[in-house]
Each structure stands twice: as structure tokens, then as C-alpha cells.
Amino acid sequence: MKCHEFKVTLDGIPEFSDDEIERVYEAGCEDATLLSRDGVSFVMFDREADSFLAAVSSAVRDVGRARLAARIARIDADDPADQPSAAAINAILEAATEMACSTTAGRQ
């Protein structure tokens, strides 16, 4: 297995509370560092997995288990070789956000 380093940017949490930090670590993110800067929160991972996509998938699952009042806005890979996969993931995240926004707008 390889250690994959990447950053998960969260939208909706300007700064982590102590409770949120505890929930993230208890959800399985012991391999993460939580940072907040300029009103944006990040979860930096050093996650071991067979592939970059497997590492990101498990990290997203674990962040979801923390039940934060936020959405994942972006994934950034530290390794340039993983950037194409990160770009594909970000395109999916953007499309999902647009679909959610259009669905919400249609209900009003």
C-alpha cells in the first residue's frame, strides 16, 4: 500500500469547534490534520490505500460519518501524478452541487 497525501476542503465550517474535531477523529480520521484558515476548513490526509481513489473514497466516507454541517467542496492531491484523479473527483463534486442547487431551486 502507498501513503496518499491530499486535502479535503469543506464548505460550511469557517472554523472547527472542539466537538467537530473530536467527531472527525472518532469517525476514523486518525490520519488527518484539521486546519481552518480565512474562514475555510480543511482536512489534510496521509492515508494508506492501494490507490488514490481508494484513499479518497475511504476519507470521504469517514468525514461523512463525523456528521459535520458542511459539504466537501474540493479534493486536492499533493502528488502531481494524482492530480488527474483529483480533477475528475472535483468535476463530480461540482456536478452534484449544481444538481442539488437546481433541484432546490425547482422546489421554491
C-alpha positions, 0 to 999 in steps of 0.5 A: 500500500502507498501513503496518499497525501491530499486535502479535503476542503469543506464548505460550511465550517469557517472554523472547527469547534472542539466537538467537530474535531473530536467527531472527525477523529472518532469517525476514523480520521486518525490520519488527518490534520484539521486546519481552518484558515480565512474562514475555510476548513480543511482536512489534510490526509496521509492515508494508506490505500492501494490507490488514490481513489481508494484513499479518497473514497475511504476519507470521504466516507469517514468525514461523512460519518463525523456528521459535520454541517458542511459539504466537501467542496474540493479534493486536492492531491499533493502528488502531481501524478494524482492530480488527474484523479483529483480533477475528475473527483472535483468535476463530480463534486461540482456536478452534484452541487449544481444538481442539488442547487437546481433541484432546490431551486425547482422546489421554491 
